[in-house]
Amino acid sequence: MQYTFRPKGVCSMEINFDIDGNIISNISFTGGCNGNLKAIAKLCDGMTVEEIESKLKGNTCGFKNTSCADQFAIAVREAYDKN
């Protein structure tokens, strides 16, 4: 199932990915730090929701209390819980 998430408090405007059970794939970010977010998408492709949460949840960016990575962890949990 394709899932779209609109992050809050970060530079990226949208996160898209597929979720099949608890496996995440086909990840893409719109906006944000292009190179870093492409790397996150490649590294997380095929990971489970739990693996992504354990690595990315709670990461911050500068003085913000969140980051695009943190928002992605929130997004995959939300998608899994709605699935």
Backbone as ProteinMPNN parsed JSONL, in Angstrom:
{"seq_chain_A": "MQYTFRPKGVCSMEINFDIDGNIISNISFTGGCNGNLKAIAKLCDGMTVEEIESKLKGNTCGFKNTSCADQFAIAVREAYDKN", "coords_chain_A": {"N_chain_A": [[0.845, -1.169, 0.0], [0.587, 2.192, -0.859], [1.755, 5.029, 0.906], [1.356, 8.334, 2.069], [2.838, 10.972, 3.803], [2.723, 14.002, 5.587], [5.162, 15.796, 6.858], [5.927, 17.567, 9.947], [7.376, 20.596, 11.115], [9.845, 20.449, 9.828], [12.103, 20.659, 6.974], [11.468, 19.071, 4.729], [8.615, 18.436, 2.688], [6.918, 16.367, 2.115], [6.573, 12.849, 2.533], [6.819, 9.822, 0.932], [6.032, 6.371, 0.659], [5.989, 2.771, 0.343], [4.16, 0.308, 2.106], [4.139, -2.946, 3.261], [2.753, -5.204, 5.136], [4.894, -5.064, 7.705], [7.029, -4.058, 6.375], [8.965, -1.625, 4.748], [9.266, 0.184, 1.725], [10.321, 1.68, -1.455], [10.831, 4.475, -0.892], [10.511, 7.989, -0.763], [11.359, 11.437, -0.509], [10.053, 14.723, -0.545], [11.402, 17.824, -0.994], [13.586, 19.282, 1.52], [16.877, 18.192, 2.665], [18.386, 17.116, 0.037], [20.493, 15.166, -0.694], [21.043, 13.853, 1.776], [18.507, 12.843, 2.408], [18.001, 11.147, 0.261], [19.918, 9.234, 0.821], [18.978, 8.221, 3.292], [16.585, 7.097, 2.377], [17.575, 5.042, 0.676], [19.064, 3.491, 2.506], [17.086, 2.632, 4.274], [15.324, 1.159, 2.768], [13.446, -1.728, 2.512], [13.576, -2.292, 5.189], [12.079, -3.052, 8.413], [9.282, -1.58, 10.142], [9.888, -1.405, 12.863], [12.71, -1.566, 12.871], [13.377, 0.807, 11.526], [12.277, 2.71, 13.29], [13.91, 2.204, 15.55], [16.389, 3.118, 14.727], [16.033, 5.766, 13.768], [14.087, 7.273, 15.177], [13.647, 10.057, 17.264], [15.888, 11.455, 16.457], [17.347, 14.64, 15.955], [17.426, 17.889, 14.322], [19.637, 20.408, 14.052], [18.554, 23.072, 16.039], [16.009, 22.208, 16.24], [13.354, 20.146, 17.56], [12.923, 17.839, 16.248], [13.437, 15.961, 13.195], [13.879, 15.298, 9.671], [14.391, 12.575, 9.482], [13.406, 11.645, 11.96], [10.724, 12.353, 11.612], [10.136, 10.624, 9.521], [10.314, 8.15, 10.847], [8.125, 8.457, 12.542], [6.145, 8.554, 10.595], [6.215, 5.955, 9.41], [5.375, 4.38, 11.529], [2.8, 5.404, 11.955], [1.608, 4.694, 9.488], [1.77, 1.889, 9.658], [0.168, 1.378, 11.927], [-2.296, 2.182, 10.941], [-2.715, 0.363, 8.993]], "CA_chain_A": [[0.0, 0.0, 0.0], [1.311, 3.474, -0.907], [1.401, 5.913, 2.012], [1.888, 9.691, 1.987], [2.873, 11.623, 5.11], [3.148, 15.404, 5.549], [5.905, 16.04, 8.096], [5.742, 18.842, 10.649], [8.54, 21.17, 11.766], [11.079, 20.157, 9.096], [12.179, 21.236, 5.624], [10.776, 18.246, 3.732], [7.187, 18.734, 2.626], [6.137, 15.152, 1.948], [7.29, 11.579, 2.525], [6.028, 8.763, 0.303], [6.639, 5.041, 0.738], [5.085, 1.629, 0.318], [4.204, -0.541, 3.301], [3.569, -4.273, 3.049], [2.912, -5.754, 6.479], [5.697, -4.073, 8.434], [8.187, -3.791, 5.522], [8.89, -0.326, 4.078], [10.04, 0.238, 0.485], [9.995, 2.767, -2.398], [10.79, 5.677, -0.064], [10.952, 9.241, -1.385], [11.092, 12.673, 0.22], [9.927, 15.938, -1.347], [11.99, 18.918, -0.236], [14.58, 18.88, 2.514], [18.281, 18.023, 2.257], [18.266, 16.108, -1.01], [21.453, 14.068, -0.59], [20.834, 13.111, 3.022], [17.24, 12.12, 2.375], [18.178, 10.035, -0.682], [20.678, 8.213, 1.547], [18.058, 7.597, 4.248], [15.663, 6.262, 1.596], [18.288, 3.841, 0.233], [19.441, 2.675, 3.662], [15.905, 2.096, 4.953], [14.523, 0.342, 1.854], [13.368, -3.129, 2.916], [13.588, -2.423, 6.656], [10.788, -3.105, 9.085], [8.885, -0.39, 10.909], [10.625, -1.424, 14.132], [14.114, -1.241, 12.587], [13.444, 2.238, 11.208], [12.065, 3.436, 14.544], [15.044, 2.054, 16.464], [17.535, 3.874, 14.217], [15.77, 7.155, 13.404], [13.191, 8.003, 16.081], [14.301, 10.906, 18.243], [16.949, 12.268, 15.858], [16.988, 16.052, 15.817], [18.132, 18.66, 13.295], [19.948, 21.731, 14.593], [17.857, 23.399, 17.278], [14.64, 21.665, 16.191], [13.165, 18.963, 18.398], [12.632, 16.738, 15.331], [14.219, 15.987, 11.957], [13.21, 14.533, 8.616], [14.525, 11.165, 9.862], [12.449, 11.432, 13.043], [9.391, 12.414, 11.012], [9.972, 9.38, 8.767], [10.013, 7.116, 11.839], [6.734, 8.703, 12.949], [5.301, 8.218, 9.438], [6.092, 4.505, 9.205], [4.543, 3.855, 12.627], [1.424, 5.8, 11.652], [1.137, 3.849, 8.377], [1.622, 0.519, 10.161], [-0.987, 1.352, 12.819], [-3.519, 2.33, 10.127], [-2.757, -0.758, 8.054]], "C_chain_A": [[0.898, 1.243, 0.0], [0.817, 4.361, 0.235], [2.086, 7.259, 1.818], [1.748, 10.349, 3.347], [3.366, 13.05, 4.925], [3.838, 15.733, 6.875], [5.668, 17.43, 8.665], [7.067, 19.296, 11.256], [9.866, 20.908, 11.095], [10.998, 20.743, 7.689], [11.462, 20.388, 4.57], [9.272, 18.485, 3.84], [6.32, 17.49, 2.555], [7.067, 13.949, 1.964], [6.336, 10.537, 1.942], [6.77, 7.443, 0.43], [5.549, 3.99, 0.595], [5.255, 0.866, 1.621], [3.473, -1.836, 2.983], [3.794, -5.052, 4.337], [3.655, -4.728, 7.317], [6.991, -3.735, 7.671], [7.959, -2.51, 4.72], [9.781, -0.343, 2.835], [9.608, 1.442, -0.347], [9.838, 4.11, -1.681], [11.25, 6.882, -0.87], [10.507, 10.422, -0.527], [10.962, 13.8, -0.787], [10.397, 17.095, -0.488], [13.006, 18.388, 0.752], [15.97, 18.767, 1.92], [18.377, 16.837, 1.305], [19.21, 14.919, -0.831], [21.238, 13.212, 0.644], [19.554, 12.279, 2.968], [17.257, 10.99, 1.353], [18.921, 8.895, 0.008], [19.783, 7.482, 2.546], [17.113, 6.648, 3.518], [16.335, 4.966, 1.153], [18.6, 2.915, 1.405], [18.238, 1.987, 4.305], [15.052, 1.193, 4.06], [14.597, -1.129, 2.275], [13.408, -3.355, 4.417], [12.165, -2.547, 7.189], [10.523, -1.769, 9.78], [9.723, -0.296, 12.182], [12.102, -1.067, 13.936], [14.286, 0.248, 12.315], [13.259, 3.066, 12.475], [13.301, 3.375, 15.442], [16.246, 2.882, 16.021], [17.271, 5.368, 14.08], [14.921, 7.951, 14.388], [13.994, 8.791, 17.113], [15.47, 11.715, 17.705], [16.46, 13.697, 15.694], [17.844, 16.708, 14.75], [18.373, 20.063, 13.836], [19.255, 21.94, 15.92], [16.416, 22.9, 17.298], [14.549, 20.443, 17.09], [12.784, 17.737, 17.573], [13.571, 16.854, 14.137], [13.418, 15.245, 10.895], [13.27, 13.037, 8.93], [13.526, 10.794, 10.954], [11.024, 11.417, 12.498], [9.104, 11.158, 10.188], [9.64, 8.227, 9.713], [8.57, 7.24, 12.331], [5.78, 8.261, 11.842], [5.124, 6.708, 9.281], [5.254, 3.866, 10.306], [3.075, 4.175, 12.37], [0.831, 4.911, 10.555], [0.873, 2.415, 8.858], [0.379, 0.401, 11.047], [-2.305, 1.486, 12.066], [-3.743, 1.136, 9.215], [-3.584, -1.898, 8.555]], "O_chain_A": [[1.854, 1.327, 0.772], [-0.383, 4.437, 0.5], [3.258, 7.318, 1.447], [0.687, 10.299, 3.97], [4.323, 13.285, 4.187], [3.173, 15.926, 7.893], [5.261, 18.348, 7.953], [7.796, 18.493, 11.839], [10.916, 21.115, 11.704], [9.96, 21.256, 7.272], [10.907, 20.933, 3.617], [8.733, 18.705, 4.924], [5.136, 17.531, 2.887], [8.196, 14.012, 1.478], [5.2, 10.39, 2.394], [7.996, 7.4, 0.321], [4.358, 4.278, 0.71], [6.354, 0.787, 2.17], [2.341, -1.827, 2.499], [4.906, -5.51, 4.599], [3.127, -3.655, 7.61], [7.932, -3.192, 8.251], [6.912, -2.326, 4.098], [10.914, -0.824, 2.883], [8.656, 2.14, 0.002], [8.829, 4.795, -1.848], [12.255, 6.815, -1.577], [9.441, 10.409, 0.088], [11.688, 13.829, -1.781], [9.874, 17.331, 0.602], [13.258, 17.185, 0.812], [16.207, 19.202, 0.793], [18.442, 15.687, 1.739], [18.757, 13.774, -0.82], [21.25, 11.984, 0.565], [19.53, 11.14, 3.433], [16.594, 9.973, 1.555], [18.595, 7.726, -0.194], [19.828, 6.255, 2.634], [16.865, 5.533, 3.978], [15.73, 3.898, 1.244], [18.422, 1.701, 1.309], [18.363, 0.878, 4.824], [14.144, 0.528, 4.556], [15.684, -1.699, 2.38], [13.288, -4.492, 4.873], [11.192, -2.2, 6.519], [11.424, -0.952, 9.971], [10.209, 0.78, 12.531], [12.677, -0.345, 14.75], [15.222, 0.875, 12.812], [14.004, 4.018, 12.708], [13.692, 4.384, 16.028], [17.042, 3.305, 16.859], [18.189, 6.168, 14.258], [15.02, 9.177, 14.433], [14.901, 8.258, 17.752], [15.998, 12.574, 18.41], [15.305, 13.935, 15.339], [18.86, 16.157, 14.326], [17.428, 20.821, 14.055], [19.346, 21.104, 16.819], [15.686, 23.141, 18.26], [15.554, 19.782, 17.351], [12.373, 16.717, 18.124], [14.407, 17.756, 14.087], [12.393, 14.634, 11.198], [12.309, 12.311, 8.673], [12.878, 9.751, 10.88], [10.216, 10.569, 12.878], [7.97, 10.68, 10.154], [8.771, 7.41, 9.406], [7.882, 6.235, 12.513], [4.736, 7.669, 12.113], [4.012, 6.234, 9.047], [4.508, 2.921, 10.052], [2.208, 3.319, 12.545], [-0.298, 4.435, 10.672], [-0.137, 1.81, 8.496], [-0.376, -0.564, 10.932], [-3.325, 0.957, 12.509], [-4.852, 0.929, 8.721], [-3.713, -2.914, 7.873]]}, "name": "protein", "num_of_chains": 1, "seq": "MQYTFRPKGVCSMEINFDIDGNIISNISFTGGCNGNLKAIAKLCDGMTVEEIESKLKGNTCGFKNTSCADQFAIAVREAYDKN"}
